[in-house]
Amino acid sequence: MKKIWLLLSLVAVLTLAACTGKGVEQKKMNNTEVQYTFPDENEPHEGTWLIWPHAHTYGKKYARELEPIWIKMTKALAPGERVHIIAYNEALKRHIQTQLRQAKVKLSHVDYVIAKSDDVWARDTGPMFVYDRQDHLKIVDFGFNGWGKKTPYRHDDQIPQKVAKAMDLPIVDASKLVLEGGAVDMASDGTILACRSSVTNSNRNPHLSQKQVEQYLRRYLGAKHFIWLDGVSGEDITDAHIDGFARFYNDRTIMTVPEKDFFDLYEGMKTSDYEKLMSAKNAAGKPYKYIEIPLTKKNVTGLDYKGSYLNYYLGNKVLLLPVYGDANDAVAIKKMAQLYPHHQVVPINVTKLYKNGGMLHCVTQQQPY
């Protein structure tokens, strides 16, 4: 997954935001103690969070190009779940309501939180919901620093806290670990798949060892087992987020790209990473089965790299599938329909979004029941 380098001044490192919601939970770290669990992303959920595009960071053209994608996502998701929209201000909320009304969206399933944001990447900056040991829903707040201080992030870093306050939910302070949601993929058995380049990278967590990172992931997400690829730094803004090229279909199966495509997204990806992925074992020590979904046949229009179909989002009734106007769109649509027969596959052209760095999984975040 590619994210273009944005030629903007970097903001200063922030102090921690003030406590919000029902209070901040921060307990002394026990190296082996699981305090919270991250629900399986493939399970039915209460709703989906979106951060609506706006003109306050990157201008009106940026917002205008992206908004049709958000309208399509909302319209597809709303019949089967709630859609929670983070709007920059009241003026944008009114604009969104007008656009959704004109698109005949089921407005009774849409609600809003007013909160300033820097960008739209809800997977990385939005609220991550976890359960505590008593099955109480909470929001875990990892640190966010603009993918290694590459972009503005002052507002984005505060989104989980603002959502927690709006929902009157407790927030769990995990800010000592800088972590974007798209940097990890987690199976129902507690296995995490990730690239070191976007998690243990010194531009995120310079003072944490891999072992310490794993301790945080065990404690705050309920992780039990880890599959680490080296990944590659510097080729895109994320430093190789895993959700662009490898996802768990279930705890026995990994979805990825064919070997010939594995090195197309990131030229610096090592052969050893492909070998690690294809020889990985799950938490029970069993080898995985693999499902291959090819990249686009050609480079995405206006770009010098191909597009991935693995950055899809699974709603309750629909599967939002990124497409590019490419010959392989039909291949991906057919394959996803076979893999998820109880979901309607909704293809959404993401060319305008992809040139800014992501696809549909990157801009969505599920909220469990």
C-alpha positions, 0 to 999 in steps of 0.5 A: 500500500502506497502513501504519497509523501505530503510536502507539509511542515511537521507539527511539534511533538504533543503532550498527552491530551487531557483525560476525557470520557469516564476516565483514563485507565493506566495500570502498571505493566505485567509482562504476561497479563492480558487485560483487554481483548480486541474482538475479531474483525470478521464478527458482526458488529454494532457499527463502522466509524468514518472520518469524513474528508474535509478541506482544513488540512489538504484543501478543497480539491482533496475533500471534493475528490474523496467525498463520493467514496465516503457517500458510497461507503455510508450508503452501502453500510447503513442498511446493516449497521450504524455508521458513526461519522466524525465531522470536523465541525458543525458546518461539515456535519450539515453538509454531510447530512445534505449529501447523504439525504440526496444520495438516499442514505438510511439516515436513521442509522447515521450519527455524528461526533464533532471532532477536528481531524487532520486526515481520513485514515480511521483505521490508524487514528480512529477509536479501537474498541476492546473488551475488559475482563468483565466484557465491558466495552472500552476504547484503547488509545495507542500513541499516534505520531503521523506515521513517524512524524511525516504528516500533521497529527495533532488532531488525529492523535486526540480522536480516540479521546474525543470519541470516548468522551462523546460516547461516555466510554472509559478510555485505556491509556496505551499511549506509550506504544505508538501503533496504527491500526493498519500496522497489525492484522489479528486473527481470532486465535490471538495471532498478530501479523505485522511488519517490524518496519511499521511497528518497531521502527525507531520513528515510532517506538525508539525506546521499545524492544520487540519484546516490549512491543509484544508485551503491550500487544498482549496486554491491550489487544489480547495477542497470544502469538506473533508473525513478524515480517521485516517489511521495508521502511521509506517506500511509503508513508506507512513503512509497509502496513500489513493490511495492504498485502496480507490479511487473516481470512480466519485463524487457519487461513491467510489471504495474500498476493501471489509471489510475483506480486509480493515484491511489486507493492514494495520493491525493497521487500525481502525474499525472506519475508515471503518465505516467513509468511508462507511458512508461518504457523498459527497459535496452535502451531499449525501451518496456514492455508493460503488464498491468493488475490492478485494485484491489478494487472496494470499500474493504477491510473496516474501512479507508478504502482499497482493496486491491492484488493486485500484492503477490503472492509467487511461490514455486517451485510456488505463487503466494501471492495477497492477497485481501480478500473482494472482488468483484475477488478472482475477477478477480485469481485468474483473471488470475494463473492466466493469467500464471503457468500453471505455478504454483498460485494460492493465495488468502490473505485478508490483511485482518487483515494489510493493516490493519497495513500490508502484504500477502504480498510484504511478509512474504516474502523469497526465498533463491536456490540 
